[in-house]
Amino acid sequence: QVQLVESGGGLVQPGGSLRLSCAASGFTLDYYAIGWFRQAPGKEREGVSCISSGDGTSYYTDSVKGRFTISRDRAKNTVYLQMNSLKPEDTAVYYCAAEGPNLLFRLCVLSKSGYGYWGQGTQVTVSS
């Protein structure tokens, strides 16, 4: 059974950092494109960052470039989202999503329609 579990959310002051984790069970993350999405109250779910299977090509939405970093730990079968210089507008529920498998390469996308597996989400609140 494919399962994604996010963790690492919480309350942080503006300018602070958090690292979100997306742990996979039932499948090997390496063969899947992984995306991080967020949804603030009353807003659409938006793509934040993603990492492709195979060569690890990654993308970021403009509002987080230079502040967020996505990475993958093969040994732990986990994808991380390091979030630095957090702003109040980063407040949202953050979800990870997966699509695959592709044994050679699957290019990730920042569109939620590109993913079939979703985690339950973790709340990130940036406030003083």
Steps between C-alpha positions, in 0.01 A plus 500: 500500500642834392513747786654844546536656843600863548652635819699796624239771491439741785495859613801714414576871510558697180854448381519157660550156347326166488581173330207294376535128443304277265556136592384230261389148574394230261712633215845636418499878469795492265277385215238767552471868431428674831329832547442730796178699495335740740151622560410807701144557627273608218766449234576242237764236564820618334820328403801611705782274385557165338780254432515262207581133517833395352717810469328699774413802287312738726274801459373773729218744479627857474390607847729246673805505275815561699323419828381138464703194404367158408715191546473123509660249738499163327609308808207636702254494209412856591474834321564821690400861453737735680325832549706803601418868541137413554236766449143527629376435148661154515236400754305203364448129522785336312448176311737268323391305196645227281455369147660200334669262491743566219814295522711738293369852524181692573506878477315660788241775457355765730142418404290298744344313207836333444484295819291205606626437852465753780592528865272635770677834537685686773418850625758776472422827676731799472409764754651721764 
